Amino acid sequence: MAKVSFTAARVNGHTCPADKSQAFLWDSKATGLGLRVTAAGAKAYIFQGKIHGKTVRVTIGDPRNWGIDDAQEEARRLQRLVDKGIDPRERRAEEQASHAARQAERLRQDTTVKDAWDEYVQYLRTKTASKSKRPRSERYINEHISYTSHGGEPKKRGKGKTVPGPLWPLMTLNLGELTGRRVAEWLDDEGGQRPTAAAYAYRMVRAFVRWCEGKEKYQGIIPADVYSAKDVTDAVPRVGHRSDRLERGQLAAWFGAVRQLPPVASTYLQGLLLNGPRRGELEALQWEHVDFRWGSLHLKDKVEAQGRTIPLTPYFASLLRELRRINETPPNIRRLKTLTDRGEAWEPSKWVFPSPTSESGHITEARTAHARALDAAGLPHVTVHGLRRSFTSLAKARWLDAPAGVVAQIQGHKPSAIQERHYTNRTLDELREWHNRIEAWMIEQAEIKFDADASKKGPQEAVDAA
C-alpha cells in the first residue's frame, strides 16, 4: 500500500470515492498509522499491524481531536506492543477493566447506603411489582421512607419529636461498609427495642441488596453474604403472628367508644370491623365505588387486579350516607372566603374518608384515634389490622358459623381449598345474605338499636326509630 507523509492539507483533503464505503491513507513516518474516511465523511486515525500472523486494527481517534504528531506517537506505542506480542485490543480491554474497578472502588468509598436507598425508593415508586405486575402502594413507599428517617422532626400529632427509623443506623454507612457483621450488630440493637420493625426492616435490606446487585454501578460493592451470613440470620428477631382481636364481650364497649369519635374516623374504624378489609383498601374508597341503590362497595384488592365487590350492609350504609351528607355540605362563609382568597373553589371530596392534612387527600392513619377509643373503653390494645382479624374470628365463631369461603371472599383472601379456588364463586346476593347476618349480630352484641327499614334516613334517625 502506498504511503505519504501526513500533513494537515492531506488529512483535511482526504475523501472517500463515490463507489466505496471507506478509503485509507497511510503515513510514511509512523509504521501502521492510517487515516480512514467513510462514505459519510467521518474520519479517524487508525493503527494496523500484524500479531502472530493476523491483522490487528485499532481506532486511535478523530483528527479534530488528535494532532498528526500525537497520532504518530500513539501508532509507535501500539507498534511496540505488537512487537512484544501484545494485542493492543487486549491491553485496551484490560485498561477498561482496571478503570471500571477504580470507578467501583470510588463508589465504594463515596456512595452511602442512603444515596443508593433513595434511588431504590424511586425505582419502587415508578416500577410495577414483579409478582403482582401492579404499582406498589403509597403506604409501602412511605414505609421505606419512614424506616430510613433520621428523626428529630416535630411530631405532626402530639408533642415532642420523632425518633429515628429502624434503618437509619445503616444509612450513614458507605455501601462497602454494609457487611454481614454490621447488619448483625444492627439487628441485635434494633431487635431488642422493636423486634417486629427490625424483622420487617431486615426484609427491606435484603430486597435492597438484591436490587443493588442488579445495578451495574453497584455490583460487587456490597458483600454477597450481607443478609445470608449465619450470624445475620440468627440475629433476625423471631416474631410470631399477631393474634390481637376483639372478643364478643368487648363489642359493646368498643362500639360505644368508637361511635364517639369524629365521623370520618368513627365510620372508617367501624367499616374495618364490619367488613374485614385491609386498611389500605378502605382508605382509598371513593364515592363512585359506593352503590347505595344496589347495595355494594367496590374495593381495591391485593390479590385481584380488578378489585372486588362486596355487599353494602344496612348499618354501614347508614353511616356512609351520613358521611356523604357531611361531605356535600358546603363550608361556612369564612372557609369559603379563605378558599376564594387562595384562588381555590370548594367541591365535595371524591374520597369517602377524606383528610385535609393528608397528601393523598384521604385518611391514611387511624391508629391514634383507635388508641384513644380503646383507652376510653378500657380495652386492651388492638391494632387497626386486628379489626380485620376480629371480623374473621367473630364471623367464623359458633354464634354465626359463617362458611369459610364466604368470609374469605368478603375479605379478599386468596382461596386455599381446591373447591373454593376452582368451583365456588358466590354472587353478591349470596354474600349479602351472610354479610347482613354478620353485621346484624355484631351490632346486636354492641347493643346498638338499629332499624334497617329506617336506615336510608341516616344512622341517627335509624337509631331513634329503633
DRENLUM-368820 format. One line per field, with one value per residue (C-alpha): residue number from 1; residue in three letters; x negated, y negated, z. Coordinates in nm, 4 decimals, always signed. Layout:
k <- NUM,...
r <- ALA,...
u <- X,...
v <- Y,...
w <- Z,...
// end
This chain:
k <- 1,2,3,4,5,6,7,8,9,10,11,12,13,14,15,16,17,18,19,20,21,22,23,24,25,26,27,28,29,30,31,32,33,34,35,36,37,38,39,40,41,42,43,44,45,46,47,48,49,50,51,52,53,54,55,56,57,58,59,60,61,62,63,64,65,66,67,68,69,70,71,72,73,74,75,76,77,78,79,80,81,82,83,84,85,86,87,88,89,90,91,92,93,94,95,96,97,98,99,100,101,102,103,104,105,106,107,108,109,110,111,112,113,114,115,116,117,118,119,120,121,122,123,124,125,126,127,128,129,130,131,132,133,134,135,136,137,138,139,140,141,142,143,144,145,146,147,148,149,150,151,152,153,154,155,156,157,158,159,160,161,162,163,164,165,166,167,168,169,170,171,172,173,174,175,176,177,178,179,180,181,182,183,184,185,186,187,188,189,190,191,192,193,194,195,196,197,198,199,200,201,202,203,204,205,206,207,208,209,210,211,212,213,214,215,216,217,218,219,220,221,222,223,224,225,226,227,228,229,230,231,232,233,234,235,236,237,238,239,240,241,242,243,244,245,246,247,248,249,250,251,252,253,254,255,256,257,258,259,260,261,262,263,264,265,266,267,268,269,270,271,272,273,274,275,276,277,278,279,280,281,282,283,284,285,286,287,288,289,290,291,292,293,294,295,296,297,298,299,300,301,302,303,304,305,306,307,308,309,310,311,312,313,314,315,316,317,318,319,320,321,322,323,324,325,326,327,328,329,330,331,332,333,334,335,336,337,338,339,340,341,342,343,344,345,346,347,348,349,350,351,352,353,354,355,356,357,358,359,360,361,362,363,364,365,366,367,368,369,370,371,372,373,374,375,376,377,378,379,380,381,382,383,384,385,386,387,388,389,390,391,392,393,394,395,396,397,398,399,400,401,402,403,404,405,406,407,408,409,410,411,412,413,414,415,416,417,418,419,420,421,422,423,424,425,426,427,428,429,430,431,432,433,434,435,436,437,438,439,440,441,442,443,444,445,446,447,448,449,450,451,452,453,454,455,456,457,458,459,460,461,462,463,464,465,466
r <- MET,ALA,LYS,VAL,SER,PHE,THR,ALA,ALA,ARG,VAL,ASN,GLY,HIS,THR,CYS,PRO,ALA,ASP,LYS,SER,GLN,ALA,PHE,LEU,TRP,ASP,SER,LYS,ALA,THR,GLY,LEU,GLY,LEU,ARG,VAL,THR,ALA,ALA,GLY,ALA,LYS,ALA,TYR,ILE,PHE,GLN,GLY,LYS,ILE,HIS,GLY,LYS,THR,VAL,ARG,VAL,THR,ILE,GLY,ASP,PRO,ARG,ASN,TRP,GLY,ILE,ASP,ASP,ALA,GLN,GLU,GLU,ALA,ARG,ARG,LEU,GLN,ARG,LEU,VAL,ASP,LYS,GLY,ILE,ASP,PRO,ARG,GLU,ARG,ARG,ALA,GLU,GLU,GLN,ALA,SER,HIS,ALA,ALA,ARG,GLN,ALA,GLU,ARG,LEU,ARG,GLN,ASP,THR,THR,VAL,LYS,ASP,ALA,TRP,ASP,GLU,TYR,VAL,GLN,TYR,LEU,ARG,THR,LYS,THR,ALA,SER,LYS,SER,LYS,ARG,PRO,ARG,SER,GLU,ARG,TYR,ILE,ASN,GLU,HIS,ILE,SER,TYR,THR,SER,HIS,GLY,GLY,GLU,PRO,LYS,LYS,ARG,GLY,LYS,GLY,LYS,THR,VAL,PRO,GLY,PRO,LEU,TRP,PRO,LEU,MET,THR,LEU,ASN,LEU,GLY,GLU,LEU,THR,GLY,ARG,ARG,VAL,ALA,GLU,TRP,LEU,ASP,ASP,GLU,GLY,GLY,GLN,ARG,PRO,THR,ALA,ALA,ALA,TYR,ALA,TYR,ARG,MET,VAL,ARG,ALA,PHE,VAL,ARG,TRP,CYS,GLU,GLY,LYS,GLU,LYS,TYR,GLN,GLY,ILE,ILE,PRO,ALA,ASP,VAL,TYR,SER,ALA,LYS,ASP,VAL,THR,ASP,ALA,VAL,PRO,ARG,VAL,GLY,HIS,ARG,SER,ASP,ARG,LEU,GLU,ARG,GLY,GLN,LEU,ALA,ALA,TRP,PHE,GLY,ALA,VAL,ARG,GLN,LEU,PRO,PRO,VAL,ALA,SER,THR,TYR,LEU,GLN,GLY,LEU,LEU,LEU,ASN,GLY,PRO,ARG,ARG,GLY,GLU,LEU,GLU,ALA,LEU,GLN,TRP,GLU,HIS,VAL,ASP,PHE,ARG,TRP,GLY,SER,LEU,HIS,LEU,LYS,ASP,LYS,VAL,GLU,ALA,GLN,GLY,ARG,THR,ILE,PRO,LEU,THR,PRO,TYR,PHE,ALA,SER,LEU,LEU,ARG,GLU,LEU,ARG,ARG,ILE,ASN,GLU,THR,PRO,PRO,ASN,ILE,ARG,ARG,LEU,LYS,THR,LEU,THR,ASP,ARG,GLY,GLU,ALA,TRP,GLU,PRO,SER,LYS,TRP,VAL,PHE,PRO,SER,PRO,THR,SER,GLU,SER,GLY,HIS,ILE,THR,GLU,ALA,ARG,THR,ALA,HIS,ALA,ARG,ALA,LEU,ASP,ALA,ALA,GLY,LEU,PRO,HIS,VAL,THR,VAL,HIS,GLY,LEU,ARG,ARG,SER,PHE,THR,SER,LEU,ALA,LYS,ALA,ARG,TRP,LEU,ASP,ALA,PRO,ALA,GLY,VAL,VAL,ALA,GLN,ILE,GLN,GLY,HIS,LYS,PRO,SER,ALA,ILE,GLN,GLU,ARG,HIS,TYR,THR,ASN,ARG,THR,LEU,ASP,GLU,LEU,ARG,GLU,TRP,HIS,ASN,ARG,ILE,GLU,ALA,TRP,MET,ILE,GLU,GLN,ALA,GLU,ILE,LYS,PHE,ASP,ALA,ASP,ALA,SER,LYS,LYS,GLY,PRO,GLN,GLU,ALA,VAL,ASP,ALA,ALA
u <- +0.0000,-0.1318,-0.2373,-0.2604,-0.3854,-0.0887,-0.0264,+0.2711,+0.3682,+0.3555,+0.5525,+0.8200,+0.8402,+0.8703,+1.2101,+1.3865,+1.4523,+1.8195,+1.8024,+1.6516,+1.7742,+1.4384,+1.0897,+0.7496,+0.4440,+0.1230,-0.1554,-0.5183,-0.6684,-0.4888,-0.4530,-0.0898,+0.0631,+0.3531,+0.6363,+0.9763,+1.2636,+1.6132,+1.8645,+2.0468,+1.7311,+1.6350,+1.2573,+1.0421,+0.6761,+0.6223,+0.3351,+0.2925,+0.0320,-0.0182,-0.0496,-0.1035,-0.0274,+0.3121,+0.4075,+0.4877,+0.6667,+0.7259,+0.9001,+0.6896,+0.9253,+1.0803,+0.8314,+1.0227,+0.9044,+0.5669,+0.2799,+0.0600,-0.2373,-0.0192,+0.1339,-0.2128,-0.3373,-0.0339,-0.0917,-0.4532,-0.3382,-0.0923,-0.3608,-0.5921,-0.3167,-0.2707,-0.6484,-0.6293,-0.3452,-0.0830,+0.2544,+0.3430,+0.7099,+0.6490,+0.4411,+0.7277,+0.9763,+0.7508,+0.7267,+1.1049,+1.1477,+0.8972,+1.0847,+1.4129,+1.2518,+1.1295,+1.4773,+1.6295,+1.3760,+1.4620,+1.8296,+1.7326,+1.5647,+1.8074,+2.1606,+2.3555,+2.6332,+2.8733,+2.7690,+2.8426,+3.1554,+3.3090,+3.2533,+3.4079,+3.7183,+3.7584,+3.7398,+4.0130,+4.2250,+4.2034,+4.1874,+4.4544,+4.4110,+4.2620,+4.5228,+4.8479,+4.7483,+4.9200,+4.7841,+4.6728,+4.8992,+4.8369,+4.8195,+4.5449,+4.3377,+4.3894,+4.2736,+3.9431,+3.9062,+4.0096,+3.7919,+3.4840,+3.5749,+3.3208,+3.5864,+3.5711,+3.8611,+4.1606,+4.4412,+4.7387,+4.9627,+4.8874,+4.5797,+4.2148,+4.0012,+3.9948,+3.7487,+3.5078,+3.6429,+3.5193,+3.2939,+3.1374,+2.8192,+2.7321,+2.7991,+2.4817,+2.2540,+2.0772,+2.2022,+1.8792,+1.9252,+2.2623,+2.1188,+2.2772,+2.1096,+2.2532,+2.6006,+2.5861,+2.4859,+2.7675,+3.0205,+2.9035,+2.9592,+3.2901,+3.4282,+3.4053,+3.6018,+3.8583,+3.8369,+4.1285,+3.9996,+3.6450,+3.7636,+3.9530,+3.6551,+3.4295,+3.6546,+3.6299,+3.2488,+3.2492,+3.4586,+3.2429,+2.9172,+3.0603,+3.1603,+2.8084,+2.6609,+2.8780,+2.7459,+2.4176,+2.2771,+2.3385,+2.2383,+1.9649,+1.9625,+2.1824,+2.0539,+2.2564,+2.3378,+2.4568,+2.8048,+2.7417,+2.4482,+2.5332,+2.4720,+2.7138,+2.9953,+2.9513,+2.9929,+3.3223,+3.5919,+3.8349,+4.1707,+4.4829,+4.8101,+5.0196,+5.3361,+5.4826,+5.8562,+6.1796,+6.3800,+6.7575,+6.7920,+6.5830,+6.8003,+7.0374,+6.7529,+6.5613,+6.8566,+6.9617,+6.6197,+6.5597,+6.9008,+6.7901,+6.5003,+6.5280,+6.7454,+6.4701,+6.2524,+6.5567,+6.7070,+6.3696,+6.2934,+6.6420,+6.6058,+6.2878,+6.4629,+6.7922,+6.6346,+6.2884,+6.0941,+5.7282,+5.6977,+5.5491,+5.8444,+6.0932,+5.8777,+5.8781,+6.2542,+6.4132,+6.7774,+6.8010,+6.7400,+7.0269,+7.3558,+7.6416,+7.9044,+7.7843,+7.6058,+7.2410,+6.8869,+6.6074,+6.2709,+5.9159,+5.7762,+5.4307,+5.4904,+5.7283,+5.6039,+5.9576,+6.0585,+6.3529,+6.7155,+6.8725,+7.2212,+7.3033,+7.4728,+7.7619,+7.5957,+7.2703,+7.4704,+7.6414,+7.3018,+7.1846,+7.4996,+7.4234,+7.0646,+7.1918,+7.4274,+7.1379,+6.9113,+7.1662,+7.2463,+7.0626,+6.8329,+6.9205,+6.8776,+6.5393,+6.3995,+6.5380,+6.3762,+6.0415,+6.0629,+6.1581,+5.8626,+5.6355,+5.7895,+5.9479,+6.3049,+6.4827,+6.6067,+6.7021,+6.4201,+6.4081,+6.2838,+6.5270,+6.2843,+6.1242,+5.8376,+5.7412,+5.3930,+5.3010,+5.1048,+5.3219,+5.6417,+5.7798,+5.7269,+5.4009,+5.3520,+5.6212,+5.4062,+5.4185,+5.7972,+5.8326,+5.5956,+5.7996,+6.1189,+5.9601,+5.8372,+6.1814,+6.3408,+6.0838,+5.9943,+5.6523,+5.4507,+5.5827,+5.4102,+5.6035,+5.5264,+5.6526,+6.0027,+5.9667,+5.8690,+6.1678,+6.4072,+6.2617,+6.2761,+6.6218,+6.7781,+6.6452,+6.7292,+7.0013,+7.2552,+7.2550,+7.0532,+7.0315,+6.8787,+6.5037,+6.5431,+6.7936,+6.5669,+6.2630,+6.4450,+6.5699,+6.2239,+6.0360,+5.8355,+5.6847,+5.8808,+5.6866,+5.9110,+5.9407,+6.3181,+6.3122,+6.0457,+6.1961,+6.5682,+6.7240,+6.7581,+7.0607,+7.2791,+7.3212,+7.6669,+7.5325,+7.2634,+7.5193,+7.7289,+7.4370,+7.2806,+7.6073,+7.6348,+7.2790,+7.3390,+7.6744,+7.5170,+7.2276,+7.4449,+7.6759,+7.3774,+7.2821,+7.6306,+7.6962,+8.0679,+8.0856,+8.3914,+8.2837,+8.6044,+8.5290,+8.1573,+8.1848,+8.2590,+7.9170,+7.7716,+7.9098,+8.2660,+8.2367,+8.1251,+8.4030,+8.6616,+8.5393
v <- +0.0000,-0.3460,-0.5739,-0.9520,-1.1952,-1.3160,-1.6898,-1.8972,-1.9557,-1.5857,-1.4890,-1.7519,-1.6778,-1.3007,-1.1841,-0.8583,-0.7704,-0.7527,-0.3793,-0.2751,-0.2595,-0.3691,-0.4722,-0.4718,-0.6979,-0.5563,-0.7524,-0.7070,-0.8197,-0.6053,-0.2351,-0.1240,-0.4703,-0.5303,-0.7734,-0.6199,-0.8111,-0.6697,-0.7445,-0.9643,-1.1741,-1.0521,-1.0450,-0.8644,-0.7843,-0.4086,-0.1718,+0.1527,+0.4188,+0.7943,+1.0158,+1.3903,+1.3588,+1.1964,+0.8358,+0.6149,+0.2841,+0.0276,-0.3112,-0.5941,-0.8906,-1.1748,-1.4102,-1.7013,-1.5846,-1.4310,-1.6219,-1.4446,-1.4261,-1.2806,-1.0224,-0.9186,-0.8790,-0.6689,-0.4495,-0.3951,-0.2962,-0.0445,+0.0929,+0.1507,+0.3560,+0.5619,+0.6186,+0.7660,+0.9962,+0.7967,+0.7417,+0.3695,+0.4620,+0.6897,+0.4204,+0.1730,+0.4198,+0.4624,+0.0865,+0.0552,+0.3262,+0.1505,-0.1765,-0.0074,+0.1350,-0.2094,-0.3502,-0.0758,-0.1489,-0.5174,-0.4290,-0.2056,-0.4960,-0.7738,-0.6301,-0.5938,-0.3454,-0.6421,-0.7575,-0.4170,-0.3750,-0.6963,-0.5653,-0.2328,-0.4069,-0.5927,-0.2571,-0.1181,-0.4254,-0.4092,-0.0346,+0.2297,+0.5162,+0.8277,+1.0683,+0.8720,+0.6587,+0.3667,+0.0362,+0.0503,-0.1159,-0.4595,-0.3038,-0.0641,-0.3503,-0.5642,-0.2775,-0.2666,-0.6400,-0.6484,-0.3482,-0.5438,-0.8807,-1.0383,-1.1558,-1.4712,-1.6345,-1.7815,-1.5284,-1.6044,-1.4968,-1.5441,-1.6908,-1.6018,-1.4930,-1.1850,-0.9040,-0.7714,-0.4969,-0.1400,-0.1569,-0.4946,-0.3493,-0.1817,-0.4827,-0.6723,-0.3791,-0.3616,-0.0777,+0.1130,+0.0911,+0.2673,+0.6001,+0.9001,+0.8089,+0.4559,+0.5844,+0.8456,+0.5779,+0.3538,+0.6376,+0.7080,+0.3424,+0.2889,+0.6345,+0.5678,+0.2423,+0.3098,+0.6679,+0.6571,+0.3446,+0.4872,+0.8080,+0.6091,+0.3759,+0.6787,+0.7908,+0.4400,+0.4579,+0.7994,+0.6719,+0.3572,+0.5533,+0.7782,+0.4670,+0.3251,+0.6458,+0.5956,+0.2422,+0.2352,-0.0608,+0.1062,+0.4648,+0.6126,+0.3300,+0.4879,+0.8257,+1.1171,+1.2630,+0.9368,+1.0785,+1.4537,+1.4973,+1.7212,+1.4528,+1.2270,+1.4803,+1.5827,+1.2180,+1.1660,+1.1386,+1.4285,+1.2555,+1.4666,+1.3978,+1.1330,+1.2585,+0.9352,+0.9093,+0.8132,+1.0703,+1.0986,+0.9480,+0.6428,+0.5328,+0.3148,+0.1191,+0.0897,-0.0346,-0.2705,-0.4390,-0.4398,-0.5958,-0.8969,-0.9719,-1.2267,-1.0900,-1.0030,-0.8096,-0.6521,-0.5235,-0.4091,-0.2011,-0.0529,+0.0295,+0.2267,+0.4391,+0.4836,+0.5697,+0.7050,+0.5348,+0.4457,+0.0931,-0.0447,+0.0928,-0.1012,-0.4146,-0.4519,-0.4029,-0.6689,-0.7706,-0.6482,-0.2979,-0.3130,-0.1924,-0.2744,-0.1660,+0.1906,+0.2118,+0.2748,+0.1493,+0.1913,+0.2133,+0.2297,+0.5754,+0.7087,+1.0316,+0.9382,+0.6559,+0.5548,+0.5254,+0.6959,+0.6094,+0.6824,+0.6172,+0.2794,+0.3824,+0.1760,+0.0306,-0.0560,-0.2064,-0.4383,-0.5532,-0.6233,-0.8206,-1.0469,-1.0911,-1.1769,-1.4373,-1.5937,-1.5769,-1.7508,-2.0276,-2.3491,-2.5018,-2.8173,-3.1624,-3.2196,-2.8976,-2.9791,-3.3229,-3.1675,-2.9361,-3.2230,-3.4296,-3.1374,-3.1147,-2.7797,-2.6614,-2.4348,-2.0991,-1.7774,-1.5294,-1.2249,-1.0216,-0.8515,-0.9093,-1.2477,-1.4035,-1.7704,-1.7094,-1.4034,-1.4399,-1.1728,-1.3533,-1.0560,-0.9125,-0.7218,-0.6836,-0.5949,-0.4436,-0.7492,-0.7732,-0.3998,-0.4065,-0.6907,-0.4872,-0.1753,-0.3794,-0.5333,-0.1878,-0.0370,+0.2298,+0.3910,+0.2838,+0.3999,+0.2896,+0.1415,+0.4569,+0.6520,+0.5365,+0.7410,+1.0423,+0.9719,+0.9913,+1.3311,+1.4812,+1.3463,+1.4431,+1.7991,+1.8397,+2.0799,+1.7958,+1.7334,+2.0188,+1.8427,+2.0535,+2.0000,+1.9318,+1.6526,+1.4829,+1.5214,+1.3775,+1.0752,+1.0086,+1.0687,+1.3660,+1.5830,+1.9124,+2.2081,+2.5123,+2.6683,+2.6386,+2.2728,+2.1934,+2.3673,+2.4063,+2.1678,+1.8015,+1.6710,+1.3984,+1.0680,+1.1679,+1.4938,+1.2993,+1.0407,+1.2993,+1.3933,+1.0457,+0.8880,+1.1623,+1.0976,+0.7237,+0.7667,+0.9988,+0.7606,+0.4546,+0.6651,+0.7614,+0.3927,+0.3104,+0.0717,+0.0321,+0.0069,+0.0060,+0.1345,+0.0077,-0.3474,-0.3246,-0.5265,-0.8333,-0.8174,-0.6414,-0.8707,-0.8546,-0.4782,-0.4525,-0.6892,-0.4861,-0.1704
w <- +0.0000,-0.0960,+0.1832,+0.2083,+0.4652,+0.6653,+0.6505,+0.7591,+0.3954,+0.3078,+0.6187,+0.5567,+0.1849,+0.2126,+0.0850,+0.0075,-0.3600,-0.4520,-0.5341,-0.1984,+0.1606,+0.3084,+0.1985,+0.3708,+0.3607,+0.5134,+0.6812,+0.5752,+0.9062,+1.1658,+1.0892,+1.0811,+1.1092,+0.8735,+0.8165,+0.7443,+0.5893,+0.5333,+0.2598,+0.5120,+0.5605,+0.9107,+0.9639,+1.2187,+1.2723,+1.2976,+1.3670,+1.1719,+1.2368,+1.2472,+1.5501,+1.5202,+1.1502,+1.1987,+1.1181,+1.4144,+1.3642,+1.6425,+1.6217,+1.7624,+1.7324,+1.5342,+1.3575,+1.5073,+1.8485,+1.7572,+1.6028,+1.3469,+1.5840,+1.8625,+1.6293,+1.5086,+1.8650,+1.9558,+1.6470,+1.7538,+2.1037,+1.9607,+1.7257,+2.0217,+2.1869,+1.8717,+1.8522,+2.2045,+2.1029,+2.2961,+2.1287,+2.1719,+2.1883,+2.4858,+2.6537,+2.5994,+2.7469,+3.0498,+3.0905,+3.0656,+3.3284,+3.5505,+3.5016,+3.5919,+3.9045,+4.0040,+3.9441,+4.1599,+4.4310,+4.4109,+4.4516,+4.7422,+4.9105,+4.8235,+4.7866,+5.1075,+5.1696,+5.1846,+4.8358,+4.6857,+4.9009,+4.7640,+4.4115,+4.5163,+4.6534,+4.3248,+4.1474,+4.3730,+4.3092,+3.9290,+3.8512,+3.8978,+4.1424,+3.9785,+4.1178,+4.1033,+3.7998,+3.9745,+4.1111,+4.4695,+4.7230,+4.8690,+5.2154,+5.1028,+4.9597,+5.2697,+5.4920,+5.3023,+5.3576,+5.7245,+5.8160,+5.6984,+5.8504,+6.0830,+6.3300,+6.5334,+6.3478,+6.5351,+6.5522,+6.3317,+6.6154,+6.9796,+7.1397,+7.1097,+6.8178,+6.6005,+6.6711,+6.4062,+6.1818,+6.2350,+5.9282,+5.9991,+6.1645,+5.8334,+5.6126,+5.7046,+5.6090,+5.2761,+5.0561,+5.1057,+5.4829,+5.4678,+5.5768,+5.7440,+6.0724,+6.0680,+5.9788,+6.2567,+6.5103,+6.3876,+6.4211,+6.7768,+6.8720,+6.6934,+6.7711,+7.1419,+7.1152,+6.8406,+6.7149,+6.4726,+6.2996,+6.2931,+6.1240,+5.8634,+5.8121,+5.7553,+5.4712,+5.3249,+5.3403,+5.1733,+4.8809,+4.8576,+4.8364,+4.5645,+4.3705,+4.4071,+4.2652,+3.9578,+3.9025,+3.7137,+3.9031,+4.2407,+4.1534,+4.3685,+4.6216,+4.8902,+5.0210,+4.8848,+5.2283,+5.3817,+5.4518,+5.4341,+5.6722,+5.9671,+6.2300,+6.0394,+6.0011,+6.3652,+6.4699,+6.2842,+6.5548,+6.5660,+6.5525,+6.5802,+6.4070,+6.5768,+6.7376,+6.8696,+6.8084,+6.9736,+7.1654,+7.1619,+7.5098,+7.4112,+7.1196,+7.3228,+7.4850,+7.1559,+6.9500,+7.2302,+7.2331,+6.8567,+6.7886,+6.9947,+6.7587,+6.4743,+6.1903,+5.9407,+6.1869,+6.3525,+6.0271,+5.8956,+6.2062,+6.2158,+5.8458,+5.9155,+6.1767,+5.9897,+5.6526,+5.7364,+5.4519,+5.4541,+5.5881,+5.2644,+5.0683,+5.2781,+5.2995,+4.9206,+4.8795,+4.6554,+4.6346,+4.2769,+4.4112,+4.6627,+4.5153,+4.7515,+4.5010,+4.4570,+4.7900,+4.7027,+4.7610,+4.5087,+4.6847,+4.5606,+4.6172,+4.6956,+4.5027,+4.2208,+3.9962,+3.9023,+4.2686,+4.4355,+4.5056,+4.8424,+4.9854,+5.1387,+5.4629,+5.6089,+5.9195,+5.7439,+5.4559,+5.7030,+5.8304,+5.4759,+5.3968,+5.6909,+5.5691,+5.2216,+5.3678,+5.5597,+5.2535,+5.0294,+5.2780,+5.1773,+5.4407,+5.6286,+5.4783,+5.6434,+5.4997,+5.1549,+5.1679,+5.2616,+4.9636,+4.7333,+4.8561,+4.7660,+4.4212,+4.5052,+4.4646,+4.7106,+4.5916,+4.7715,+4.8189,+4.5948,+4.8918,+5.1278,+5.4156,+5.3354,+5.5280,+5.4774,+5.6207,+5.4123,+5.0895,+4.9296,+5.0281,+5.2205,+5.5667,+5.5995,+5.9720,+6.2242,+6.4989,+6.7218,+6.7067,+6.7646,+7.0608,+7.2114,+7.1747,+7.3261,+7.6203,+7.6717,+7.6604,+7.8948,+7.6396,+7.5803,+7.2786,+6.9423,+6.6229,+6.3340,+6.1376,+6.4367,+6.3403,+6.0201,+6.2303,+6.4547,+6.1580,+6.0642,+6.4117,+6.5006,+6.1667,+6.1935,+6.5634,+6.6716,+6.7186,+6.3438,+6.1925,+5.8551,+5.5770,+5.5433,+5.1710,+5.2355,+5.4875,+5.2580,+4.9553,+5.1523,+5.2953,+4.9709,+5.0944,+4.8249,+4.8204,+4.9568,+4.9290,+4.5835,+4.5843,+4.6862,+4.4270,+4.1288,+4.1781,+4.4271,+4.3317,+4.5159,+4.3751,+4.5534,+4.6757,+4.8179,+5.0024,+5.1152,+5.3000,+5.5220,+5.5410,+5.6612,+5.9205,+6.0427,+6.0737,+6.2456,+6.5012,+6.5689,+6.6301,+6.8437,+7.0622,+7.0642,+7.1999,+6.9116,+6.8446,+6.4672,+6.2406,+5.8991,+5.7372,+5.8515,+5.7687,+5.4474,+5.6583,+5.8213,+6.1273,+6.3931,+6.2574,+6.2299,+6.5910,+6.7046,+6.5134,+6.6805
// end
